[in-house]
Amino acid sequence: MKQLKGLVKRCMFIIVNGGKCPHLTKIEKEYRAKYNIQPNHFSYHGNMSEALGKRIANCYESLPHDPDNAFVQSAYRQLADELLNQFNFLNEQEPIVYEAYEGEGEPYQNSYDMLFDFHNHHLYFFKTTKGFGEKSRFPNNIMLEKTGIMVGDYELLLNDIFRIVHDIFGHAMKGYTFGPKGEDNAWFTHMNMFSPMAAAALTTETRGQNCWVNFGKHLRDENGNIRQSGDPQYLPPQQRPFADQKMNVLPPDFCGVELYEDNSEINGRFRSGWNPLHI
């Protein structure tokens, strides 16, 4: 009976709110105004396709871990600064209790469970110290830096901050799911809150990794097609390996950002007329 009541409550919540957190849109606009984050003017029409997903997955797999590259360093340092800005601004506006998830697997069965929990001013996060990539642990990754922010006796790493704000502004704000299409929509939505330099690094951490997870070579048959449910070798989402964590920047075709150097200063700009779904 208790489970049934909980299910009914969740269904009513989803119906009333349309699967979204409308008040987060107001917080997003206030944040962008405070930090002068300009709209990128891109449009996202349609959904992530298998062809594009495989191209991005192949690109991500081929990228080396390149933390000493000046362009990569600059993009990730800007991402770090802006993630902390978003986290602090959010907590000034919204009382949220963060809790490290100590169970097995993922904290939530689906995005609606997370959305419901967030509306109750609570959010689980999966600790970076419990999982950061599948196999390779590359050194000198900015995402592993300590932030000085404590949740209980656990000090949040930058990657923990990233997971929290991306779940909130990427997924919860507009109700995007954790599947391949929802993840790409969450990347695009969250990218609107970043400067071009930070958006380039964000794309690696979101779009690049998610495409590898959902369209990588480990999911393809002998003809290069993504295996579907019913195939004996099909891997359901919960069994798919995580992408290796590495610092690099995807090409402008996939991230929409061109990094450049001007008078010894590295900067970034959004590519004019870029189509996020162009193959």
N, C-alpha and C positions, 0 to 999 in steps of 0.2 A: 504493500500500500504506500509506504514511504517513497519507494522508487517511482511508483505511478504518479504520485503528487509532484515529485521533482520533475518528471517528464512533462507533465501538464504545465507546470510553471515555466519551464524552458520554452515550450511551444508557444505559450502566450507572450513571453518576452520577445521571441523571434518575430511573431506576428505584429506586435505593437511597434517594435523598433525597426522592422524591416531588415533584421539581421545586421544592423549597423549600430554605431555609437555616435549619434548626431552631434552631441556636445563636444566631441573631439575636433570636429571641423572648425568650431569657433576657436578652440585652443590653438589649432594649427595656424589659422589666419593671424591670430595675435602674435604667435611666435615668429611667423614670417615677417610681420610688420616690425617687430622689435629688432630683428637681426638683418633686416633689409634683404631678405631672400626673394629674388625676382622670379616670376613665373617663367618656365622654360618654353611655353607655347607649343609643346609637342602634343599630338593627339594619339590616343591609343584606341584604334578601331579594330574589333575582332579579338581573336585569341591566339595565344602561342601555338604554333603549328609544330608538327613532328619534324619537318624539314629544317625549320629555323632552330628548334631546340637541339637537334643533333649537331648543327653547325656551331652553336655556342658551346655545347658540351665538348666537341672536338677541340675547339679553341682553348677552352679552360684547361683541358687535359694537357695540351701542348705547352702551356705557359710555365716557365720556370719560377721557382720561388726567388724573387729578386729584391730583397729588402734594402740593398745598398744602392739601388738605382735612384738617382736624385728625383726623378719624376714620380716614381712609385712612393718614395718616402714622403714627398710633399703632399701627394693625394691622400695617403693614409693618415698623415699628421693632421691634415685639415678635417678628415672624417672623424678622427678622435675628438678634436675640439668641438665639432658640431654635435656629435652624439652626446657629449656631456652637457652641452647647452640645452639640448632637447630634453634630456632626463631631468635636469634641474628646473627648467621652465615648467615642465609637466607637473612636477611635484609641488611647485608653488601654486598651481591652479587646481590640482586634483588630489585629494587624500587617498593614497593607495598603500596597502600593506603588501610588501613583496615578501615572498617566501620561497626559499630554495627547495626544489622538489627532490625528495629523498627516496622515492619509490623506483620501481623498475620501468623501463621504457620512457615514453614521453609523458609530460605532465597532464595533457588533455587528449581525450579521444578524438576530438575534432575542434574546429574553430568556434563552433557555437558554444561548446563547453567553456572555452576560454572567454568568449564574449560575455556569457552569463556571469562568470566569476568576476570579470573586470567590472561589470555593472554593480557588483556588490563590494567594490573598492578593494579587491584582492587579486593578486596575480602570482601564480607559480612561475618560476623560471628554472630552466635546466642548467645546472652549474657547468661552467666551462671546464672546471677541474674534473668533472665526471665524463666529459666527452668533448673533444675538439678535433674534428676530422676523424678519418677512419683508421689510417695506418701511420702515415708520415707525420712526424712532429718536427717541422722545420724550425730552426732557431731564429731569433731576432724578429719575432712577429709582434708588431705594435698592438695587435688585438689581445695579447697576453699581458699587457702592462696593468699594474695595479692602479686603482683609482682613488684609494683612500676612503671610499664610501662603504659603510658597513651595513650588512643585513644580518642582525644577530651577531654571531662571532665570525661570520664569513665576509671577507673583503672582496667586493665586486671587482672583477677584472673588466677591462674595456669591452671584451667580447660579451660579458654578461649584460653590460649596459646596452650594447647593440641588440642583443636578443630581446631585451625588455622593450625598448622604444620601437623596434621593428614590429613586434607583436601588436603593440598598441596603435602606432600611426600607420603601419603598413597593412595589418590585417583587421584589427578591431574597428578602426575608424569607419571603414566602408564594408566591413563584413566579408572580406576575402578569405577563401578557404586555404588549406594547406596543400592542395593538389597542384599539379603543374601549371594550370591556368591561373588559379588563385595566387600562387606564389609570384607569377610574373606580374599580375595586376598589383600585388602588394609592393613589389619592387618599384613599379612605375609610380604608384601613388606616393610612396615614401620619398622617392627621388625628388619630388617637387618641394621638399622641405630643405634641400641642400644646395650649397653653392656648386658650380660646375666641378671644381677640383674634388670636393668631397663626394659628389655624385659618381665620379669615375671609380673611386675605391668602393663605394657602396654597391655598385653594380657587380663588381667582382665577388663581393661577399654574399650577394643575394642572387641575382640573375645567373651569374656564372656558375656558382655552386649548385643552385637548384636545377639548372639545365643538365649539369653533369649527373646529378642524382636521378633525374627522371627521364633523360634521353641518352645517357652515356652508353659506351660500347658494351658494358656488362648487362644491358637490357636488350640487346639486339640479337636477332637470329642470323643465320648464315648469309642471308641476303641483305643484311643491314637494316632490317625493319624492326621497330620496337615490338617485342613480344606482347601479346594480348592475353587477357584472362582466358583460361582454358588450355593454353599452351603449357605442357608439363614443366617447362623451364621458366615460366613467368614468375617474376618476383613482385609480390604485392608491396605497396608503398612502405609499410611498416618494417619490411625485411630488407629494404634497399640500403646499401652502404652509404656512409657520408662521404662527401668529397674531401680530398686532402686540403688542408688549410695552407694557403700560400699567399704571399703578398705580390700582386702584380696588377696591371690594369688591362682590361679587355680593349680591343681596337675600337675606334670611334663608331664603326658600323654597328657594334653591339651595345655600346654604352652611351653613345650620343655626345661624347665629350672629346674635345681636342685639347691636349696638354701642349704647352709651348713655353719657350724661354724668351724673356724680353728684358734686356739690360741686367742679365744674370739673375733675374727673378722668374721662378716657375709659376705659371698660372694656368687657368683652364677656361674654356668657353664652350657653350653648347653649340653643336653643329647646326647650322641653319638648314631648315627644311628636312631634318632627319625624321625618318619613319621607324619607330621602334620594332615594327613587325616586318620590315623589309628583309627579304631573303636574298 
